[in-house]
Every structure is written in structure tokens, then in C-alpha cells.
Amino acid sequence: MFYAVSVPRKSPLVIGHRGAPGYRPEHSRSSYELALAMGVDAVEPDVVATKDGVLVVRHENEISGTTDVAEHPEFADRKTTKRVDGQALTGWFTEDFTWAELSTLRGRERLPEVRLSSATFDGSQAILRLIDVLDIVRAGSAEHGREIGVVLEIKHATYFASIGLDLAPLIERDLRASGWADGELPLIIECFESTILGQLKQRGIAASYVYLIEASGRPYDLLVAQGKQALTYKATVAPAGLDGLVGKVDGVSVNKRMLLAKGSTIVADAHARGLKVFTWTARPENAFLAAEFRGAGGRSAYGDYEAEWGVIARTGVDGVFVDHPDLGVSFFRG
């Protein structure tokens, strides 16, 4: 298990959220390699599937904002509208492409209006598969002389299952093939849906399992199964909800707004039950800071991020996802 509950740490894990997307387009090779060089404890790839069952790392299965797919006339007829997790989305979707087709695309910065320097790398790097990221981290651990982990986020598991792409066996296949399934290397698996976490535990994947928690709404897997009777995310991290997670997952990962809320006891309540708490995402730009920590200079300028991060650190949180790994390592390990 990755950093088991019994192992005390004086500072939280610093996790490169999709690599180092404050500086390079997210999920690109250079984003991951930069994060490793900047000293992160782990990196976080998001996984979605192609038509032929290849797991690729993208923030979403809709890829118009993170690739140059719209500039490929041969794929113009693939643009469509779908309902993913109950929301209508228009664009191009990974499940409508084979891996051979996706490999012809190039990545781009998802937030160019905020991260102008990262956008200068647009068009220079191919999409990565999960197995590529696992290999990058293994090699990076050897290069940098320290153990570096992977925090694998599963995207839209219920949706993919509904179209005949069950993600659990695909994830097991890649983890076993890459030597990440038996606990030899530090692995955390996380998802906003608990169903697939249970499925992977049953498949014997040795990892720490973390339930992702939004600030509002309900998990889509439970909404499909139970309707409005499904527990909300907010209720899931209340004391009674946390009681129900004991023995099922190793921790929760909450939207940082939930920790910044006045009087929040989530970390203490979870720790009292032997559960870890992670939070996402620590970013320095005004666009992402809580209102009281924003400064002058517009959305892309850095605000008083250290004050916000200080509030987060003082909760005793066990792990923090960061977009700028150098800043995260300096602050949270300082």
C-alpha cells in the first residue's frame, strides 16, 4: 500500500496534477518529466479509453480543448454531441477513435488564456497512453534516485461501461503488464465513482483506494443505480458518511473549497476513522484562488496563494494536488 495509514508524515504528499500543467500542457511527456524533476512524490494521470480499448491519459474523453483534433479534416465527421454523466457535450471523443488515429494528434494547453507560456508548447507532443506514463515514472524514479508514485484517476467509468468499454479489466491489464499491480511500486487509484474502486480491489490490484469528492452533487454511478436516494458527496464526508467508507476505501480526496470552508472538520473526522484526506487543486493564479486570496493583475497573475495554501496545510491534510510542482514542494515541505 502507498504510504499506509500507520506511516506518519510531517508534511503532505505533493502530487503533480497531470504532471506540471502550470508550465507544460497537461498530460504531455514534458509535463510529467518536469514534475518528476521538480521533486513531486507522485504524479496523477487521468485515464479514458479509445474505441479499441487502449487507455490514454486525458482530462476528459472530449478532447477538442486539449488536442488539435479540430484541425484534422479527416476527423471532421467525428464531431458529435453526447451525454456524459448526464451532461450534454459537443466535440470529439476518445471512444470514437482507435489508438492509431489518436496517436496522430498533438496536445495543446487547455487554459491558454491563463497559461500563456504553456501554450507555446502546443502542437509539439503526442498523446500518451497509461502504459507510457507508468514507464516514465518508473524511469524517473531511477533517474532521480527516489521512489515516485502514480495516482491513477479513472474518468467516467459508468459512462464507458454503458457503451461497452468496461474500464476495470483494461486498467488491470495495463497495471499488470507494466509491473504496477502487485504493490512493488507506489500506486493510488482514485475515482469520483466508488463502484469501480471496489471492482479493482476485487481484482487484487495492490493500491491505496481513494474516493474523490466534489463540493456538490452526487456520484454518477450511485445516481444511476439509486436515483435521488443516492448519497450526496457532501453527506459522504459527514461523520455518518465516513463511517460507511471504513473498510471500503483508504481515504477521500476533496475539493479544496470543502477544506477552506469555515469550521470544516473533514480532515479530523476522517483521521479519527483511519482514513487519509487529499485535496485538489492548489494553484497560485487568481483564477483559481478563493476570492479572499486574489490579488491584482488579472486571472493569470499569482495571488496570495501561500495564504490559501497555509489554510489547507493547517488542516493536517495528507496529500495535495498541485499544478506548479516547484511551488508545491517548496511550500508544503518548507
ABEGO torsion letter per residue (X at the ends): XBGBAABBBABBBBBBBGEBAAABBBGBAAAAAAAAAAGBABBBBBBBBBAAGBBBBBABABAAAABAAAABAAAAAABBBBBBGGBBBBEBBAAABBAAAAAABBBBBABAAABAAAAAABGABBBBBAAAAAAAAAAAAAAAGBBBBBBBBBBGAAAAAAAGBBAAAAAAAAAAAAGAAAGABBBBBBBABAAAAAAAAAAGBBBBBBBBBBABEBBAAAAAAAEAABBBAAAAABAAAAAAABGABABBBBBAAAAABBGBAAAAAAAAAGBBBBBOBBBABAAABBAAABBBGEAABBBBAAAAAAAAAAAGBABBBBABAAAAAAAAAX
